[in-house]
Amino acid sequence: MSAREDVNALADSGGRRLDIPKGSPLDGAGQPGGARTAREARAHLHIAVGPARLCAEPASHPLPEGPVPREELDRLRRLYRTAPGYAAMRDHLRRTRLLALCGEPGTGRAWTGLALLTELSELTGGGVSRLGPGILYGASGVEKTERGHGYLLELPAEYGEYGECAGGGDCAAYTAHTTYATHTRCPIRTGPAVELLLDRLRAHFAEHEAFCVVLVAGGPVADRLLHGRRHAMPYEPPAAADVLDRHLTELLAHRPAGLLETARATAVRPELAEALGLDEPRPGEAARLAGHLAAHAEGRLSDERLLEHCRSFAPDQAREWFLAAARPGTPPEALPAPPALPALPALRAAALRIALAVFNGSAHSLMAEAAELLTWELAVTVDPQHAPGRPLFAARPGASLATARAVHGDGVEDLGDASVPVRAVWFAGRRLAPAVLHESWDAHHNLRGPMARWLRALCDDPRPQVWVRAAVAAGVLCARDYLYGLVELLLPLARTDSPVQRMAAATALAETSRSAEVRPAVNGLLYDWARGDDERERETAALAHGYGLAAGSVVASLEELGRIACADDGRTTSYSVLRLLAGTEPETVLAVLTHWLRDTRRPRRDLALLTVLRAVTTRTSHLWGLCEVPELEPYAAWPLATALLAARPECEPRLAELLRAALTWARSAGAAEDALVGWIRRAARDERQLAVMCGFLPRLAQDGDEPLDAGAATRIREVLEAL
C-alpha cells in the first residue's frame, strides 16, 4: 500500500479540518528573544561549585587593635606592590594628615594604608597602630594619639548611610546606633555624618601632627565622599600578576633552583584560570594562590588538589559577602543592643549580588529592577511592619556594581526579529554567579522564602529576558533541594492562571531534571499530572516534556506527549513535539512522527500532522530548548523545516514523507497547501533558503510512482511562476 493510500485509509472524512496552530500555546511567551536568554542563563549557571553546605562557616576575626607588630611591617615592606596612584595618596596624606581610601574589602586597601603610614611615620620617628570602631561611637579607652604616629581606621560598611536625628539626636536609640536602618523613636533625616566625622578626625590628627588613613567600603557613602572630594581618593588594587609574582618569589626564595619558574608556568595554565573563574584575582586572593602554587611546585600538592583549591575562590568570596551582610555592625559592647533590622544598604547589597547571579550578562536596567524587588522582599521579611522605600537619587551605577565585583559595558538583547543595544552588566568572573546563587540558597535558610517569592514574581513577567532567566535559576535551586523547591516554587507556578508562569514552571522542571538524582521525582510528578484532571497541570507536563529532559530521553518524552495528546487539542503537545524536533535528536522525532501517521488513534495522527505543519511555519529561534544545538544556529531566522534541510540533510526523506502525507490527507490538505505556499514565498526572499527549497521540492512532488496531488501541485506551480 502506498503512503497516500495508507493515510487516506486511516482518515476520517467526517472529522473536523485541521488548522495550523498559531504561535506557542501560551500566546508566544518566550518566543522572541528566548533563545539567546536561555543560552546565556545556562552558560552562567551551569558551572559546578561543589555540593550543598548545611551552614555557613563562622566569620573571620577582625585584626587586633593597637600597635602593628614590627614583624608584620617587615613582611609588608618585602611583599607590598605599589598600588596605582600611590604617590598622590602619600602627598595628600602628608599635606592634610588624613586620607580616606575608598575601595572594596579584599583589594589590598589595608596594606596600602599601612604602607603609607609606615613611610610617613618613619620620617617622624613614630609607629603605626590600628584603631577599633569604638572611636566612631565615642567609646572611652581609645589610646592617646601620639605625635608623628600613623593610625589605620576601617569604617563599618554601613556607617554613614543614615544621617542625623531629626529630633536633635537626643534619643537613646539614635545616639547609640546612628548606623542602623531601624529608628523607632524619631524620624531620620539624611545628613553629612561621615563628612563631619572626617573633618573632626583630620583636625584631631593635624593638631597632634599624626597621620590617619580611613578605609571606606565602596557604595553610596564612598561615592558621596569622592564626589565631594573631601579627604577621599579612589583606590585601585595593584595588578594581580605583580602581587602573585612577588609572593611566589618570597615563598620559593630559599628553595631549589627551578621551582620558581615551575610555579610561574603553572600560574598561566588555562585549566588553572578556568578553575579560578575570576577575571583577575584580588591581591589577597593572589597571595593565597601563590601559597598553593608554591606547594604544588614543591610536590606537596597534586594537580587535582591545586585545581580544587582554585575552584574554592569564588565560593569563598560569596560566603564572605553573605557573612558580612549578616553583621549589621559592631558598636562597643557597653552600648545597648542594636535594633533588629540590619542596615538597609546591607540588604540592598545582598539583593544586588543575588539579582546579578540570575541576570548575569543581561541589561543593567533589568538587573537593577530585579535587585530592588528583592531588596523589598528581604526588608519586609526582616521587619514586616515597615515597607522600605527606594532611594531616587542613588550612587552612580559603577559604585554599587563594585560591591559585587561586577562591571558593565555595551551589550545587546535579542527581540526575535531584531536586537537592541543595552548597557549590560556581569560579574568579573564566570564562577561568581553560581557561587552566589548556591551560597544564598544553601547556607542561609531564611533567605529562601523571599527569594522564592521574588523568582515567582519574575516568572510572571511577559518578557523572556526576565522570566526565562528566573525560571532557569529556579530550576537550578530546586535541583539542590527538591523538597523545598517543589512546594515553594514549582507547584505555585504550575497551578497559577498565568500562562507565562506555567511556561516558567515547565522550564524550571526541565532544568531541575538535569540532576540525575532528582530526575525520577520530576518524571513521576509529570506522570501524575499528565493523567490527572487538572488542565493546568496537564498543560505544564506537556510543556516540560518539550525539553526532552524530564523523562530521561527524547523517546520517552515523545511517548508521554503522545498520551497527553488524547486529552489535548494538539496545540500544546504539537508545540512541545516541535521543540523536540528542533533539539538534539531530530531524526528520532521524525521517526516517531512517521510511526504516528499509521497509528489507529486519531490524536496521534493529528499530532504528527500538526507538528509537520508547524515545522514549515515556525521560526527556528522560537523553538529554543535547554540543550545546545549549534548546527541550527546559522539558520535561526529560518522556518524549522528549512533549517533542518540545510543543517541535517539526512532528515530530508522523512520530512518529505510527512509533508506529503499532510498534503494528501483530506483533513489536513488545505492547511498543508497554505503552509507550503507560505513556506515557498518566504524562501523566495532569501537566495540561500530558495536553494534549499529547490533541492527539496522534487523529492516532495514525487514518491515513486505516486505523483503529488494535482490540486496541490497546481498551487505550488502558480506560486513558483509568480516569484
C-alpha positions in Angstrom: 0.0 0.0 0.0 1.3 3.5 -0.9 1.8 6.2 1.7 -1.2 8.1 0.3 -3.5 5.0 0.4 -2.3 4.2 3.9 -3.0 7.7 5.2 -6.3 8.1 3.4 -7.4 4.7 4.7 -6.9 6.0 8.2 -8.6 9.3 7.6 -12.0 10.1 9.0 -13.7 12.2 6.3 -16.3 13.3 8.7 -13.8 14.8 11.1 -13.0 18.4 11.5 -10.5 20.1 9.3 -7.0 20.6 10.8 -5.8 24.2 11.0 -2.2 25.3 11.6 -1.8 26.4 15.2 -0.5 29.9 15.6 2.4 30.6 17.8 3.1 28.9 21.2 0.3 27.5 23.3 0.9 30.4 25.7 0.5 33.2 23.3 4.1 33.5 22.3 5.6 33.5 25.8 9.3 33.1 25.5 9.5 33.0 21.7 11.1 36.3 20.6 14.4 36.6 22.4 14.0 33.5 24.5 16.7 31.5 22.7 19.5 33.9 23.5 18.3 34.4 27.0 18.1 30.7 27.7 21.6 30.1 26.2 23.1 32.9 28.4 21.3 31.7 31.6 22.6 28.1 31.1 26.1 29.3 30.4 26.3 31.4 33.5 24.7 28.9 36.0 25.8 25.5 34.7 29.1 25.6 36.5 29.7 23.2 39.3 30.7 24.9 42.5 30.5 21.9 44.9 27.9 20.2 47.0 25.3 22.0 49.1 26.5 23.1 52.6 24.3 23.0 55.6 25.6 26.1 57.2 27.9 29.0 56.7 31.4 29.0 58.3 31.9 31.4 61.2 33.1 34.9 60.3 36.8 35.6 60.4 38.1 37.5 63.4 39.0 41.2 62.8 42.6 42.3 63.0 43.6 43.3 66.6 43.6 46.9 67.6 46.7 48.6 68.8 50.2 48.8 67.6 51.0 46.9 64.4 53.8 44.3 65.2 57.2 45.0 63.6 57.2 41.6 62.0 54.0 42.5 60.1 55.5 45.7 58.9 58.7 44.0 57.9 56.7 41.5 55.8 54.7 44.3 54.3 58.0 46.0 53.2 59.1 42.8 51.4 55.8 41.9 49.7 53.9 45.1 49.1 53.4 46.1 45.5 52.6 49.8 45.0 49.0 50.5 44.1 48.2 52.9 41.2 48.2 56.5 42.4 50.4 55.7 45.5 52.5 58.8 45.2 49.4 61.1 45.1 47.9 59.3 48.1 51.2 59.9 50.0 51.3 63.5 49.1 47.7 64.0 50.1 48.2 62.3 53.5 51.4 64.3 54.2 49.6 67.5 53.4 46.3 67.0 55.1 47.1 64.4 57.8 44.1 62.4 56.8 43.2 60.2 53.8 40.0 58.3 53.1 40.7 55.3 50.8 37.5 54.3 49.0 37.6 50.7 47.7 36.3 47.2 48.2 37.4 45.0 51.0 39.9 42.4 49.9 41.5 44.6 47.4 44.6 45.5 49.5 43.3 48.8 50.9 44.6 47.9 54.4 48.1 47.1 53.1 48.3 50.3 51.1 47.1 52.3 54.1 49.8 50.6 56.3 52.4 51.2 53.7 51.6 54.9 53.5 51.5 55.3 57.3 54.8 53.4 57.7 56.6 55.5 55.1 55.4 58.8 56.7 55.7 57.8 60.4 59.3 56.6 59.8 60.2 60.1 58.8 58.9 61.4 62.1 60.1 58.6 64.3 56.6 57.3 65.0 54.9 53.9 64.8 51.7 52.5 63.3 48.6 51.4 65.0 45.1 50.2 64.2 42.1 51.9 65.6 38.9 50.0 66.5 35.3 51.1 65.7 34.8 52.3 69.2 36.2 55.7 68.3 33.2 56.2 66.0 30.8 55.9 68.8 32.7 57.9 71.4 33.8 54.9 73.5 36.3 55.5 76.2 39.7 53.8 76.4 40.9 54.8 72.9 44.6 55.1 73.1 46.1 58.6 73.3 47.2 60.0 69.9 51.0 60.1 69.7 52.9 62.8 67.8 54.2 61.5 64.4 52.3 58.3 64.8 50.2 56.6 62.0 46.7 55.3 62.5 44.6 53.0 60.4 40.8 53.0 60.8 38.2 51.0 58.9 34.7 52.3 58.8 31.9 49.6 59.1 30.4 49.1 55.6 27.1 50.6 56.7 28.5 53.5 58.6 27.1 56.9 57.4 24.2 55.5 55.3 21.8 57.3 57.7 22.2 60.8 58.9 21.4 62.8 61.9 18.3 62.5 64.1 15.5 64.9 63.1 14.7 65.4 66.7 18.2 66.6 67.6 19.9 63.3 68.2 19.0 63.1 71.9 17.1 59.8 71.9 19.0 56.8 73.2 18.3 54.6 70.1 19.8 57.2 67.8 22.7 58.2 69.9 23.8 54.6 70.3 23.2 53.4 66.8 23.3 56.1 64.1 24.3 53.5 61.6 21.3 51.2 61.7 18.3 51.3 59.5 15.6 51.0 62.1 15.0 54.1 64.3 11.6 53.8 66.0 11.7 56.8 68.4 12.1 59.6 65.9 12.5 60.1 62.2 15.8 60.1 60.5 16.9 62.7 58.0 20.0 62.3 55.8 22.9 64.4 56.8 26.7 64.8 56.4 27.6 62.4 59.2 30.7 60.9 57.5 31.9 64.2 56.1 31.7 65.7 59.6 33.5 62.7 61.1 36.3 63.0 58.6 36.6 66.7 59.3 36.9 66.1 63.0 39.4 63.3 62.6 41.5 65.5 60.3 41.5 68.4 62.8 42.4 66.0 65.6 45.3 64.3 63.9 46.6 67.6 62.4 46.6 69.0 65.9 48.8 66.1 67.1 50.9 66.1 64.0 49.9 62.5 63.4 48.5 60.7 60.3 45.3 58.7 59.7 44.1 56.5 56.9 40.4 55.7 56.9 39.2 52.8 54.8 35.8 53.3 53.3 34.0 50.5 51.6 32.6 51.1 48.1 29.0 52.2 47.9 26.9 55.3 48.3 29.0 56.8 51.1 32.2 56.3 49.2 30.6 57.8 46.1 29.5 60.8 48.0 32.9 61.4 49.5 34.6 61.0 46.2 32.1 63.3 44.5 32.7 66.0 47.2 36.5 65.5 47.1 36.6 65.7 50.8 39.7 63.9 52.1 38.8 60.9 49.8 40.6 59.2 47.0 39.6 56.2 44.9 41.6 53.1 45.5 42.6 50.6 42.7 44.5 47.4 43.6 47.9 46.6 42.2 48.0 44.2 39.3 47.3 40.6 40.4 50.2 39.3 38.4 52.6 41.5 40.2 51.3 40.5 43.6 51.4 36.9 42.7 55.0 37.0 41.4 56.2 38.9 44.5 54.7 36.3 46.8 56.0 33.4 44.8 59.5 34.9 44.9 59.2 35.3 48.7 57.9 31.7 49.2 60.4 30.0 47.0 63.4 32.2 47.6 65.3 29.6 49.5 64.1 26.5 47.6 66.0 24.6 44.8 66.5 26.5 41.6 63.8 26.0 39.0 60.8 25.8 41.4 60.0 29.4 40.9 59.9 29.0 37.1 57.7 25.9 37.6 55.3 27.8 39.7 55.2 30.7 37.3 54.5 28.3 34.4 51.7 26.6 36.3 50.1 30.0 37.1 49.4 30.7 33.4 48.0 27.3 32.6 44.5 27.6 31.0 42.9 24.9 33.3 44.0 26.9 36.3 42.4 30.1 35.0 39.2 28.1 34.3 39.2 26.6 37.8 39.6 30.0 39.4 36.8 31.5 37.3 37.8 35.1 38.2 38.7 37.7 35.6 41.5 38.9 37.9 42.2 37.8 41.5 42.3 40.4 44.1 45.6 41.0 46.0 44.6 38.8 48.9 43.5 36.0 46.5 46.7 36.4 44.6 48.7 35.9 47.8 46.6 32.8 48.6 47.1 31.4 45.2 50.8 31.9 45.5 50.8 29.6 48.5 49.0 26.9 46.6 51.3 27.3 43.6 54.4 27.1 45.8 53.1 23.9 47.5 52.4 22.4 44.1 55.9 23.3 42.8 57.4 21.6 45.8 55.4 18.5 45.3 53.2 18.9 48.4 50.0 19.5 46.3 48.8 17.4 43.3 47.4 18.8 40.2 43.8 17.9 41.1 44.1 19.3 44.6 45.5 22.5 43.2 42.5 22.9 40.9 40.2 22.1 43.8 41.7 24.9 45.8 41.3 27.2 42.9 37.7 26.3 42.5 37.1 27.4 46.1 38.0 31.0 45.4 34.6 32.1 44.0 32.5 30.3 46.7 34.7 31.8 49.4 34.0 35.3 48.0 30.3 34.6 48.0 30.5 33.2 51.6 32.3 36.3 52.8 29.7 38.6 51.2 26.8 37.0 52.9 28.6 36.7 56.2 29.4 40.4 56.0 25.7 41.1 55.3 24.8 39.2 58.5 26.9 41.5 60.6 24.9 44.8 60.9 27.8 46.5 62.8 29.9 46.2 65.9 29.4 49.1 68.2 31.1 49.0 71.6 29.8 46.3 74.0 28.8 48.9 76.5 26.2 50.4 74.2 22.6 49.0 74.0 21.9 46.1 71.6 21.3 47.2 68.0 17.8 47.2 66.5 16.5 44.1 64.9 16.8 45.3 61.3 20.3 45.4 59.9 21.2 48.4 57.8 19.1 48.5 54.6 22.2 49.0 52.5 23.5 45.6 53.6 20.3 44.1 52.4 20.4 46.1 49.2 24.0 44.9 48.5 23.0 41.2 49.1 20.0 41.7 46.8 22.2 43.2 44.1 24.5 40.2 44.2 21.7 37.7 44.1 20.0 39.5 41.2 23.2 39.7 39.3 23.6 36.0 39.7 20.3 35.5 38.0 20.7 38.3 35.4 24.4 38.0 34.8 25.2 39.4 31.4 21.7 41.0 30.9 20.7 44.6 30.6 21.6 46.7 33.7 18.1 48.0 33.9 16.6 44.5 34.2 19.1 43.5 36.8 18.7 46.8 38.8 14.9 46.5 38.9 15.1 42.8 40.0 17.5 43.8 42.7 15.2 46.5 44.1 12.3 44.0 44.1 14.4 41.5 46.0 15.5 44.2 48.4 11.9 44.9 49.3 11.2 41.2 49.8 14.3 40.9 52.1 13.4 44.0 54.1 9.7 43.1 54.8 10.9 39.6 55.8 13.2 41.1 58.4 10.7 43.8 59.5 7.1 43.0 58.3 5.7 46.2 59.8 7.8 48.6 57.7 7.9 48.6 54.0 11.1 50.2 52.7 11.2 52.8 50.0 13.7 53.3 47.2 16.4 55.9 47.0 15.6 58.0 44.0 19.0 59.6 43.6 21.4 56.8 44.4 25.1 56.4 43.8 26.5 56.0 40.3 25.8 52.5 39.0 29.5 51.8 38.8 29.8 52.5 42.5 27.2 49.9 43.5 28.4 47.4 41.0 31.9 47.5 42.5 30.5 46.0 45.7 29.5 42.9 43.7 32.8 42.6 41.7 30.7 43.5 38.6 31.4 45.5 35.5 29.3 47.0 32.8 29.7 47.6 29.1 28.0 47.5 25.8 25.7 44.6 25.1 22.7 43.5 23.0 19.3 42.0 23.8 17.6 39.8 21.3 14.0 40.7 20.5 13.4 38.0 17.9 13.4 39.8 14.6 16.0 42.4 15.8 18.5 43.1 18.5 18.7 46.3 20.5 21.8 47.8 22.2 21.8 47.8 26.0 24.2 48.6 28.8 25.0 45.1 30.0 26.3 44.1 33.4 28.1 41.0 34.5 30.3 39.5 37.3 34.0 39.9 36.8 34.4 36.2 37.0 32.4 33.3 35.4 32.2 31.3 38.7 30.8 34.1 40.8 27.2 33.8 39.6 26.6 30.2 40.5 28.6 30.6 43.7 26.4 33.5 44.9 23.2 31.7 43.9 24.2 28.5 45.7 25.6 30.2 48.8 22.4 32.2 49.3 20.2 29.1 48.9 22.3 26.5 50.7 23.7 28.4 53.7 21.0 30.9 54.6 17.7 29.2 55.0 15.7 32.3 55.8 16.7 33.8 52.5 14.8 31.1 50.7 11.3 32.5 51.4 11.9 36.0 49.9 14.0 34.5 47.1 11.2 32.1 46.1 8.5 34.9 46.2 10.9 37.0 44.1 11.5 34.4 41.5 7.8 33.6 41.2 7.0 37.2 40.6 9.8 37.4 37.9 8.3 34.4 36.2 5.2 36.3 35.6 7.0 39.0 33.6 6.0 38.7 29.9 9.5 39.5 28.7 11.5 36.3 28.1 14.6 38.3 29.0 13.2 38.2 32.6 11.1 35.1 33.0 13.4 32.7 31.2 16.4 33.7 33.5 14.2 33.4 36.6 12.9 30.0 35.5 16.3 28.6 34.8 17.6 29.9 38.2 14.5 28.4 39.9 15.3 25.0 38.3 18.9 25.2 39.4 17.8 25.9 43.0 15.2 23.2 43.0 17.8 20.6 41.9 19.7 21.4 45.1 16.7 21.0 47.4 13.8 19.5 45.6 11.5 19.0 48.6 11.6 22.8 49.3 11.6 23.9 45.7 8.6 21.8 44.8 6.3 23.4 47.4 7.7 27.0 47.2 8.5 27.3 43.5 7.3 24.5 41.2 3.7 23.9 42.4 2.7 27.6 42.8 4.0 28.3 39.3 2.3 25.3 37.7 -1.1 25.9 39.4 -1.4 29.6 38.6 -3.7 31.0 35.9 -0.8 32.9 34.4 0.2 31.3 31.1 3.7 32.7 31.4 4.2 31.3 34.9 3.1 27.8 33.7 5.7 28.0 30.9 8.2 29.1 33.5 7.2 26.1 35.7 7.8 23.7 32.8 11.2 25.3 32.1 12.1 25.1 35.8 11.0 21.4 36.0 13.1 20.6 32.9 16.1 22.4 34.3 15.6 20.6 37.7 15.6 17.2 35.9 19.2 17.8 34.7 20.2 16.3 38.1 20.2 12.5 37.7 19.3 12.2 41.4 16.2 14.4 41.1 15.0 13.4 37.6 12.9 10.3 38.8 11.0 12.6 41.1 10.3 15.2 38.4 9.3 12.4 36.0 6.9 10.9 38.5 5.3 14.3 39.1 4.8 14.9 35.4 3.4 11.3 35.0 0.7 12.1 37.6 -0.1 15.5 36.1 -0.4 14.0 32.6 -3.0 11.6 33.8 -4.8 13.9 36.2 -7.9 16.1 35.8 -6.2 19.5 36.3 -5.9 21.1 32.9 -3.2 23.5 34.1 -1.0 20.7 35.4 -1.5 18.6 32.3 -0.5 21.5 30.1 2.6 22.2 32.3 3.5 18.5 32.0 3.2 18.7 28.2 5.4 21.8 28.0 8.0 20.3 30.3 8.4 17.2 28.1 9.1 19.5 25.2 12.6 20.0 26.6 13.3 16.2 26.4 15.0 16.1 29.8 12.5 15.1 32.5 11.6 11.6 31.1 15.3 10.7 30.6 15.2 10.5 26.8 13.6 12.1 23.8 11.8 8.9 23.0 10.3 8.7 26.5 9.2 12.3 26.3 7.5 11.7 22.9 5.7 8.7 24.4 4.3 10.9 27.2 3.3 13.6 24.7 1.5 11.0 22.6 -0.5 10.0 25.7 -1.3 13.6 26.6 -2.5 14.3 23.1 -5.6 12.2 23.7 -6.8 14.9 26.2 -5.4 17.8 24.3 -6.5 19.7 21.2 -3.0 19.4 19.8 -1.9 23.0 20.3 0.3 22.4 23.4 1.5 18.9 22.5 2.4 19.7 18.9 4.4 22.7 20.1 6.3 20.5 22.5 7.0 17.9 19.8 8.1 20.7 17.5 10.5 21.9 20.2 11.9 18.4 20.4 12.3 18.4 16.6 14.4 21.5 17.0 16.5 19.7 19.6 19.5 17.3 19.6 17.7 14.3 18.0 15.6 15.4 15.1 15.9 12.0 13.3 14.4 10.3 16.4 11.5 12.7 16.4 10.8 12.3 12.7 10.9 8.5 13.0 8.3 8.7 15.8 6.1 11.1 13.8 6.2 8.8 10.8 5.1 5.9 13.1 2.3 8.0 14.5 0.9 8.6 10.9 0.0 4.9 10.8 -1.4 4.8 14.4 -5.0 3.8 14.7 -5.6 6.6 17.3 -6.6 9.8 15.7 -5.0 12.1 18.3 -1.6 10.7 17.5 -2.1 11.0 13.7 -3.3 14.6 14.2 -0.3 15.3 16.4 2.1 14.1 13.7 0.3 16.3 11.1 0.1 19.4 13.2 3.8 19.1 14.1 4.9 19.0 10.5 2.6 21.9 9.6 4.2 23.9 12.4 7.6 23.0 11.2 7.2 24.9 7.9 5.6 27.9 9.6 7.6 28.4 12.8 10.9 30.2 13.1 13.7 28.1 14.5 14.8 30.6 17.1 11.3 30.5 18.6 11.8 26.8 19.5 14.7 27.2 21.9 15.4 24.4 24.3 17.7 23.8 27.3 20.3 21.9 25.3 22.7 23.3 22.8 22.0 22.7 19.1 24.9 24.5 17.4 24.2 23.2 13.9 20.9 25.1 13.8 22.4 28.4 14.9 23.3 29.7 11.4 19.6 29.2 10.4 17.9 30.5 13.5 15.8 33.0 11.4 14.6 30.3 9.0 11.5 28.1 9.4 12.4 24.9 11.2 11.8 22.7 8.2 14.2 24.7 6.1 16.8 24.8 8.8 16.7 21.0 9.2 17.0 20.5 5.5 20.1 22.7 5.5 21.7 21.5 8.7 20.6 17.9 8.7 20.2 16.6 5.1 19.6 13.1 6.4 16.2 14.4 7.7 15.0 15.1 4.1 13.3 11.7 3.3 11.2 11.5 6.4 10.3 15.2 6.3 9.2 14.8 2.7 7.1 11.8 3.6 5.4 13.6 6.5 4.7 16.8 4.5 3.4 14.7 1.5 1.0 12.9 3.9 -0.3 16.2 5.2 -0.9 17.4 1.6 -2.7 14.2 0.6 -4.9 13.6 3.7 -8.3 15.2 3.4 -8.4 16.7 6.9 -5.1 18.4 6.6 -4.7 19.1 2.8 -6.0 22.7 2.9 -3.9 23.7 5.8 -0.8 21.9 4.3 -1.2 23.7 1.0 -1.5 27.1 2.7 1.6 26.3 4.8 3.6 25.1 1.8 2.7 28.1 -0.3 3.8 30.5 2.5 6.9 28.4 3.0 7.9 28.8 -0.6 7.2 32.5 -0.6 9.3 33.1 2.4 12.2 31.1 0.9 11.9 33.2 -2.3 13.1 36.3 -0.4 16.4 34.6 0.6 18.6 33.0 -2.0 20.1 30.5 0.5 16.6 29.4 1.6 15.5 29.2 -2.0 18.4 27.0 -2.9 17.5 24.6 -0.1 13.8 24.6 -1.2 14.6 23.9 -4.8 16.6 20.9 -3.8 13.7 19.6 -1.7 10.6 20.2 -3.9 11.4 17.4 -6.4 11.5 14.9 -3.6 8.2 16.2 -2.2 6.5 16.2 -5.6 7.3 12.6 -6.4 7.0 9.5 -4.3 8.0 6.6 -6.6 5.0 6.2 -9.0 2.7 8.3 -6.8 2.7 12.0 -8.0 1.7 14.8 -5.7 -2.0 15.6 -5.5 -2.9 17.6 -8.6 -4.5 20.5 -6.8 -1.5 20.9 -4.5 0.8 20.7 -7.4 -1.1 23.3 -9.3 -1.0 25.8 -6.4 2.7 25.2 -6.0 3.3 25.8 -9.7 1.3 29.0 -9.6 3.4 30.3 -6.7 6.7 29.4 -8.4 5.5 31.2 -11.6 4.6 34.3 -9.6 8.1 34.6 -8.0 
